[in-house]
Amino acid sequence: MGVQQNYIGGKWTDGATAKDNVNPSDLKDVIGSYAQADATGVAAAVDAAKAAAHGWNRSTPQQRYDVLEFVGNEIMARREELGRLLSREEGKTLPEGIGEATRAAQIFKFFAGEALRIQGEKLASVRPGVEVEITREPVGIVGIITPWNFPIAIPAWKIAPALAYGNCVVFKPADLVPGCAWALAEILSRAGLPEGVFNLVMGRGSVVGEAILNADALGAISFTGSVETGKHVAATCAGRLAKVQLEMGGKNPFVVLDDADLNVAVNCAVNSAFFSTGQRCTASSRLIVTEGIHDKFVGAMTDAIKALKVDDALKDGTQIGPVVDQSQLDQDVSSIGIGQSEGAKLAFGGARLQRATPGFYLQPALFTECTNEMRISREEIFGPVASTIRVKDYDEALAVANDTPFGLSAGICTQSLKHATDFKRNSEAGMVMVNLPTAGVDFHVPFGGRKGSSYGPREQGRYAAEFYTTVKTAYTSA
Ligand code: NAD
C-alpha cells in the first residue's frame, strides 16, 4: 500500500516521513500510511496559498458556490463509505460515522449558499454629500487545526466557511485521523479550486501545528482541541497579532429535576454522556439531579448503561465503540481511579473489556455521590465516564451547573416552563438544551461556548462570517 500524500499547491506531495493509521477497534487493522510533513512542507503550503490568495479573494460567489456544492454533493453521495472510514479510524459506531459524514456534506452545502449571501451595509454619512459602505472581505489565508474526535465534521465547519468567504486554507488534521482529512482533500482537489487555495499538511502538532501558528502570512488561525493547546495557540497568535478562534473542552452539566420525565432524562443522559464513547466536547459529564428523583434516576441509568453494547465500531448493533487510543484510555482509567480515591462511588462500569479483536474497549462508568469540587467533576475526562451530583432543588442545580471553568453546552430535563425558561436565561453556557442531550446540534446555527470552552468569534451558521471575514468601511463623496 502506498503512502497517502499531502496536498500542497495543487500537487500531491511526499512528507518527510510517514505514519500508519490504526483502527482502535482492531489494532491489527492498518488503514493506511499517511505522509507527515515537516516545517518545510508547511512553508511550501503557505507559499502556495500566498500565490493563490489574490485570485481567490476576487473569485465570484458563483465560483465559490460551485466548489462547495460539488464537495457537499460528493460527500453526501459517498456518506456510507466515508462514514465507514471514519468509524474505522476514530472508533465511533458506524451509524455515528455515517451521520457525521452526512453532517459534513450538509455543512458544505450550507456554506455554498452562504457564498451567495455575503452582505454589506450602505448608510448615509453624518456629513452632507457623503455615503458610507460597510463590506466584508476575506481575512486572507487561514490556518486550520482540528482534533481527532470529529474527523470530518470539524474540518468541514472550518474549511467550508473559509472558502465561502474567499480565503485560502492551510489545513492540519489531528495525527490520529488522517484518513478522513485526506479523503476530504482528495474531493477538494477535484472541486475546481485554483491550485494553492486549499492545502493539506498532515503531521504532528509540535512540528506542523507549530509551523502553522508561526507563519506570518496566516492572518487567522481556527483551532479546535484541548484547553492546554488552545492557550498556547492563542498566546502565539497574539504575539504576532493574528486573528484567532478557539473551541476547546467542556464539563457540561445535565440537570434532572424532580418533575422530569424519567425516560427522557435517562435517554438524554445516556446519549450525551456515553455515545461516541463520551469523546465529545459537548458530552454531559456532570449529571446534576434533585433529591426527589435522584435514586430512581440512578437506578434507571445503571440499568441502561448495563445494557449498552460495547464492541467493534463497525459491528452491527454496537452502541459504544472503543476509546480512540492507548493514551486516551490511560487517561480515562486514571480518572476513574482518581474518582474512587476522592470518595465517589463507582455505581457501574469502568472495566477494560476484551472483544474478538484487540482494541481499546472500556465499559462506560457512572459515578454517584460526587461533589462538584471533586477533580472528576471539574476536569474534562473525554471518555465514557459521568459523575452524578445530588442537589436539593432547582436553585442549587443551577448554581452547581454554572460552577465550572467551562461553558460549552448545558442541559435541563424538566416539565416546568418556569425552570426551563430560567435555565435558558441564566445558564453560563454557549448552548442550552431543554429536554434534549447536551450533545447534538444543528448545522445552520452558531456553535460555541463561554469561559474556558471557547475564545473568539463563534463557528457555524452565518455567525461564521465574523471570523472568516474582516470589515471595511468606505466613504464616498458624490
Ligand atoms: P489537542 O489539543 O491535543 O490537539 C488538537 C490539534 O492541535 C491536533 O491537530 C494537534 O495535532 C494540534 N496540536 C497539538 N499541539 C500543537 C501545537 N503545539 N501547535 C499547534 N497545534 C498543535 O486535542 P485533541 O486531543 O486532538 O482533541 C481533544 C480535545 O478537543 C478535547 O479537549 C475536546 O474537548 C476538544 N474538542 C473541542 C470541541 C469544541 O468544539 N469545543 C470539539 C471537539 C473536540
Residues whose N, C-alpha, C, O or C-beta is under 5 A from the ligand:
A	BS01	NAD	I145 T146 P147 W148 N149 K172 P173 A174 D175 G203 R204 G205 S206 G209 E210 T224 G225 S226 V227 T229 E247 M248 G249 G250 C281 S453
